[in-house]
C-alpha cells in the first residue's frame, strides 16, 4: 500500500511539472489520468502492481 501511494504521488508530481513546463497539454493530461483510472479497474492492475513492486525491490540490489 505504501509503495502504491508513493508511486501515485511521484507520477502526480511528474504530471504537474510537465503541465507547468507546457510539455504536456491539459487534454493529454486528462487522457493520461483517465487511462490510468480505467486501467486500475481492469485485470491488468494486479500484474502491473506486482511488476512495480518487483522493480522497487530490485533497485537496492543494483
N, CA, C and O of each residue as an XYZ file, in Angstrom:
248
protein
N       0.822     -1.192      0.000
C       0.000      0.000      0.000
C       0.864      1.254      0.000
O       0.570      2.202     -0.727
N       1.919      1.274      0.799
C       2.769      2.463      0.885
C       3.474      2.725     -0.443
O       3.659      3.876     -0.836
N       3.864      1.655     -1.130
C       4.533      1.822     -2.427
C       3.565      2.397     -3.445
O       3.943      3.259     -4.238
N       2.325      1.936     -3.436
C       1.334      2.418     -4.389
C       1.071      3.899     -4.182
O       1.010      4.660     -5.148
N       0.915      4.316     -2.931
C       0.674      5.729     -2.647
C       1.880      6.556     -3.077
O       1.715      7.638     -3.639
N       3.072      6.070     -2.825
C       4.270      6.794     -3.208
C       4.363      6.946     -4.725
O       4.723      8.015     -5.220
N       4.043      5.888     -5.460
C       4.086      5.964     -6.921
C       3.025      6.911     -7.454
O       3.265      7.629     -8.424
N       1.860      6.918     -6.833
C       0.814      7.848     -7.254
C       1.287      9.279     -7.044
O       1.080     10.127     -7.912
N       1.910      9.560     -5.922
C       2.432     10.902     -5.673
C       3.546     11.253     -6.650
O       3.603     12.377     -7.151
N       4.431     10.300     -6.924
C       5.521     10.543     -7.859
C       4.990     10.855     -9.255
O       5.398     11.839     -9.872
N       4.086     10.025     -9.748
C       3.526     10.255    -11.075
C       2.692     11.533    -11.105
O       2.663     12.225    -12.122
N       2.028     11.849    -10.025
C       1.279     13.101     -9.944
C       2.191     14.310    -10.028
O       1.869     15.289    -10.702
N       3.335     14.249     -9.343
C       4.299     15.350     -9.412
C       4.895     15.499    -10.800
O       5.055     16.615    -11.294
N       5.224     14.379    -11.432
C       5.752     14.437    -12.798
C       4.726     15.054    -13.737
O       5.066     15.899    -14.565
N       3.483     14.638    -13.611
C       2.414     15.186    -14.447
C       2.246     16.678    -14.193
O       2.063     17.449    -15.135
N       2.307     17.091    -12.933
C       2.194     18.509    -12.577
C       3.305     19.326    -13.229
O       3.041     20.375    -13.817
N       4.554     18.850    -13.126
C       5.669     19.606    -13.697
C       5.641     19.611    -15.229
O       6.058     20.590    -15.849
N       5.160     18.539    -15.837
C       5.002     18.543    -17.293
C       3.964     19.572    -17.722
O       4.130     20.245    -18.739
N       2.898     19.688    -16.947
C       1.883     20.694    -17.259
C       2.430     22.105    -17.049
O       2.143     23.001    -17.843
N       3.214     22.311    -15.990
C       3.780     23.637    -15.703
C       4.772     24.080    -16.778
O       4.860     25.267    -17.092
N       5.511     23.138    -17.336
C       6.518     23.487    -18.334
C       5.949     23.488    -19.746
O       6.689     23.654    -20.716
N       4.650     23.305    -19.863
C       3.963     23.270    -21.159
C       4.492     22.167    -22.075
O       4.384     22.267    -23.297
N       5.061     21.120    -21.486
C       5.492     19.962    -22.265
C       4.321     19.027    -22.539
O       4.410     18.130    -23.377
N       3.237     19.246    -21.830
C       2.068     18.384    -21.928
C       0.838     19.280    -21.878
O       0.735     20.151    -21.014
N      -0.081     19.070    -22.788
C      -1.292     19.888    -22.784
C      -2.294     19.334    -21.775
O      -2.165     18.198    -21.318
N      -3.282     20.140    -21.437
C      -4.300     19.715    -20.484
C      -5.107     18.547    -21.028
O      -5.499     17.659    -20.272
N      -5.355     18.541    -22.321
C      -6.088     17.427    -22.927
C      -5.330     16.123    -22.812
O      -5.913     15.088    -22.490
N      -4.037     16.164    -23.073
C      -3.205     14.959    -22.955
C      -3.125     14.492    -21.509
O      -3.137     13.290    -21.242
N      -3.043     15.433    -20.578
C      -3.001     15.073    -19.166
C      -4.304     14.397    -18.751
O      -4.284     13.420    -18.003
N      -5.424     14.906    -19.227
C      -6.718     14.305    -18.906
C      -6.795     12.880    -19.447
O      -7.268     11.974    -18.761
N      -6.330     12.688    -20.675
C      -6.332     11.355    -21.269
C      -5.447     10.410    -20.460
O      -5.827      9.263    -20.226
N      -4.276     10.875    -20.033
C      -3.357     10.043    -19.247
C      -3.987      9.649    -17.911
O      -3.880      8.496    -17.494
N      -4.635     10.588    -17.245
C      -5.264     10.299    -15.957
C      -6.427      9.330    -16.130
O      -6.571      8.388    -15.352
N      -7.244      9.553    -17.131
C      -8.384      8.667    -17.354
C      -7.926      7.258    -17.755
O      -8.536      6.269    -17.349
N      -6.858      7.171    -18.547
C      -6.316      5.860    -18.899
C      -5.871      5.115    -17.644
O      -6.177      3.934    -17.478
N      -5.154      5.798    -16.768
C      -4.707      5.175    -15.520
C      -5.871      4.774    -14.632
O      -5.847      3.713    -14.008
N      -6.890      5.624    -14.576
C      -8.064      5.336    -13.759
C      -8.776      4.082    -14.247
O      -9.117      3.210    -13.447
N      -9.001      3.986    -15.550
C      -9.703      2.830    -16.085
C      -8.810      1.588    -16.106
O      -9.312      0.474    -15.961
N      -7.517      1.756    -16.281
C      -6.600      0.620    -16.244
C      -6.588     -0.013    -14.857
O      -6.463     -1.231    -14.727
N      -6.719      0.815    -13.820
C      -6.712      0.305    -12.455
C      -7.912     -0.588    -12.165
O      -7.858     -1.419    -11.258
N      -8.981     -0.429    -12.917
C     -10.169     -1.243    -12.663
C     -10.214     -2.501    -13.519
O     -11.207     -3.229    -13.480
N      -9.165     -2.776    -14.290
C      -9.131     -3.979    -15.115
C      -8.312     -5.067    -14.428
O      -7.765     -4.862    -13.345
N      -8.241     -6.199    -15.062
C      -7.447     -7.309    -14.543
C      -5.953     -7.070    -14.669
O      -5.157     -7.807    -14.087
N      -5.562     -6.051    -15.422
C      -4.143     -5.755    -15.602
C      -3.534     -5.065    -14.388
O      -2.312     -4.958    -14.291
N      -4.361     -4.599    -13.463
C      -3.817     -3.862    -12.318
C      -2.970     -4.755    -11.410
O      -1.980     -4.288    -10.847
N      -3.338     -6.024    -11.259
C      -2.559     -6.933    -10.409
C      -1.144     -7.139    -10.919
O      -0.190     -6.931    -10.170
N      -0.979     -7.550    -12.195
C       0.383     -7.715    -12.713
C       1.197     -6.415    -12.747
O       2.412     -6.436    -12.548
N       0.531     -5.300    -12.996
C       1.250     -4.015    -13.009
C       1.758     -3.689    -11.611
O       2.894     -3.239    -11.457
N       0.934     -3.908    -10.592
C       1.371     -3.669     -9.213
C       2.499     -4.612     -8.819
O       3.444     -4.202     -8.145
N       2.408     -5.870     -9.234
C       3.480     -6.828     -8.928
C       4.784     -6.434     -9.611
O       5.855     -6.519     -9.010
N       4.691     -6.002    -10.869
C       5.886     -5.566    -11.599
C       6.523     -4.363    -10.922
O       7.739     -4.323    -10.737
N       5.711     -3.387    -10.554
C       6.243     -2.192     -9.887
C       6.903     -2.555     -8.559
O       7.965     -2.029     -8.226
N       6.274     -3.451     -7.802
C       6.844     -3.889     -6.528
C       8.166     -4.614     -6.734
O       9.123     -4.376     -5.996
N       8.232     -5.494     -7.724
C       9.462     -6.230     -8.008
C      10.592     -5.296     -8.442
O      11.739     -5.471     -8.030
N      10.271     -4.320     -9.262
C      11.290     -3.360     -9.713
C      11.810     -2.555     -8.522
O      13.016     -2.343     -8.393
N      10.904     -2.110     -7.656
C      11.320     -1.334     -6.486
C      12.182     -2.173     -5.549
O      13.144     -1.665     -4.973
N      11.845     -3.455     -5.390
C      12.652     -4.336     -4.554
C      14.013     -4.629     -5.172
O      14.975     -4.888     -4.448
N      14.111     -4.592     -6.513
C      15.368     -4.906     -7.192
C      16.324     -3.710     -7.230
O      17.529     -3.900     -7.396
N      15.824     -2.508     -7.082
C      16.684     -1.310     -7.184
C      17.824     -1.318     -6.167
O      18.957     -1.023     -6.548
N      17.586     -1.640     -4.897
C      18.724     -1.638     -3.954
C      19.802     -2.668     -4.289
O      20.945     -2.517     -3.856
N      19.466     -3.705     -5.045
C      20.428     -4.751     -5.373
C      21.291     -4.440     -6.588
O      22.152     -5.238     -6.960
N      21.066     -3.288     -7.207
C      21.850     -2.939     -8.394
C      23.251     -2.550     -8.057
O      24.035     -2.230     -8.950
